[in-house]
Amino acid sequence: MDEKGGEGWAPVMRFSERSAPTRRAILEAARTRFAKDGYDRATIRAIAADAGVSAAMVVRYFGSKADLFALTTKAGFLSLDLTCVPTQEIGRRFVRAALEPWERGEDEAMAALHRSAMTHEDSAKAVQGLLTHQVLPVLKAAFPDDPDIEAKAGLVHAQGLGLIVGRYLLRLEPLASMDFDTIVASVGDSVQRYLDA
């Protein structure tokens, strides 16, 4: 199996299929531990114990805690395919897909990560990983010929971070109580302007 490389991501390595059950067990233990303890308090050692392996094995397969966290949160974007969506609808579709888990209050680990990213370098790297390995690939697939898509993805990510902090973490009014469809339409149209620029 190839793990993607890059800043805040697991190094490129090949693992045999024999290791797949162990890697799956580590990922599942990591998802559970991040959800239970939050990003800051979860440790590689605790995740390894939950998975029944050594901490060294977790590091060998997944690199740092930030790398592991990025992989555990990637699943939600794996199924997001915007390539068949009309270009003028991509902004709203992307925003809805990105915010629905937050709207349902499903991911305490993700909330903990965003809270700590301002003060912890490891958390900040994990948030960078969300841009590099989730937001950017989805938008690159939708706009394969756009030479500026990396810069546009950065703007989209920044817009999303601001909304997440304001609505879901700080619960600032009137943003916190605003109708979700209104949020999707307004922010989606802003995202669309970035993508069309």
N, C-alpha and C positions, 0 to 999 in steps of 0.2 A: 504493500500500500504506500502511496506517496502522500506525505504530509506537506502542505504548502509552506513555502519559506517566506521570510520577510521580517521586518521589524515587528516585535510583539507577536510572533507566530512561531509554531514549532518548526525546527529545521527540516530541510528536505532529507528524508530518509526512506529506505525501503524496509518493510517488515514482511516476514513470511505470513502466510495464511494461518499457520499454527498459532501465531500470537494474537489473532483477531479476537478470540473470546476474552483474553486477558485485557486487551485494549478496550473492548466494549464494557467490561466490568469496571475498569478504571473510569471511563467516561460516565457511566451510570452513577458510580459512587461520587464522582465530582459534582454531577448535577444535584444529587441529593444533599451533599455537604454544603455546596454553595447556597442552595435554597434554605437550608436549616440555619447555617451560621453566618451567612453573608460573605461577601468577597474577602473582606479584611481578616475576619476571624478564622475562615477556613484555611487549613494548612495542607501542604503536600503530605505530611506524615499522617494526618487524620484521614485524608482521602485514600492513601495507600492502605492503611489499616482496614478501612471500610471495604476495600476491594480485595483484601487478603493477599497483598503483594508488598514488596519493599518500596520505600520512598525512592530508592535509586532506580527502580524499574519505572516508576511514574515519570521521573525526569528523563530517563532514556527514551521512553515512547513519546512524551509530550513536551519536554523542555521545561519552561518555567510555569508558575501558577497562572500568569497572564496568558500564556499560550494555551494552557488547558482550559481556562475559562472561555477564551475565544472559541475554542472548538465546541464546548458544551452549549454555547449560545448560537451556534451557526445553523442549527437545524431549522429554525423558523424561516430563514431566508433561503434555504436550499430549494424549497418548493415555489418560491416567488419567481415567476417567469412573466416578464413584461414584453417579450418579443412579439407577441400577437396582439397586444393592446394598441388601439389607435394612439398615435404619438401624442395627440392633444389631451389624452386621458391619463397619461402615465403619471403625472404629478399627483393627482388625487388618488390613483390606485396605489401608488407607492406609499403615500402618507397613511392611508387607511391600513395597509398591511403592517407597516412599521409600528403604528400606535395601538392596534387592537389588543395585543397582549398587555400593554400598559393599562388600557381602558378596563380590561377584565381583572387587573390586579394580580396577574399570574406569576410574576417573576420577582420575588423578593431579592434574589441574588443580584439581578440586574440593577434594581434600585440601589442596593448597597454599593455596587460598583460605581455607579454614577455619583453617589454622595461622596465617596472617598477619592474620586479621580482628581479633585482639585488639590489635594494635599499629599497623595501617595503616588510616586512615580510608577509603581507596578500597576496600579489601577488605571493611570493615565495611558499606559501602554496597551492595556486591555481594551480601553475605549478606542484607541487608535486602530486596534485590530478589527473592531467592528466596522470601521470605515473601510479599511484596506481589504478585508476579506468577506464582507457582507454587502455593504452599500455599493461599493465600486464595481464588483463583478456583476451585480444585478443591472446596474445602469450601463455598464460597458456592453452587456449582451443586448440591451435595448437600443443602444446608440453605437454600434460597432465602428462606424466611420467618423465619429466625432473626435477630432484631435484634442479637444479641450475637456473631455469628459472627466478626467481626474480632478481638474479644478472645479468643475461643476458639482461633482460628487462631494467635494469638500464643503462647498456652500450648502448643499442639501443636508449634509451631516450636521453642520453647524446650526442650521435652522431647526433640525430635529432635536438637537441637544438643548437648545434654548426652550423649546416647547416642553420637552420632558422635565426639565428643571422647574419651569414655571408652573405647569399644570399638575404634574404627578408628584414631584418631590417637595416643592415649597408651597404648593396649593394656593397660588396667588389668585386673587379675585380681580376681575370677573372671569379670568381664564379657567380657573378650576371648575366652575359650575357651568361653563358654556356648553351648549349642545354639541355632541361629538360630531354630528354631520356638518355642523357649521364650521367646526375646527378643520375637518377634513377638506371642506371646500375652500376655505380661506388659505390655509397653509399649503394645500395641494396646488392652488393657483400660483402661490409664490414659488413653490418648487418648480412648477411648469415654466415660469419665467426664467429661472436659472437654466433649465434644460434647453429652452428655445433660444437663449441668448447667442 
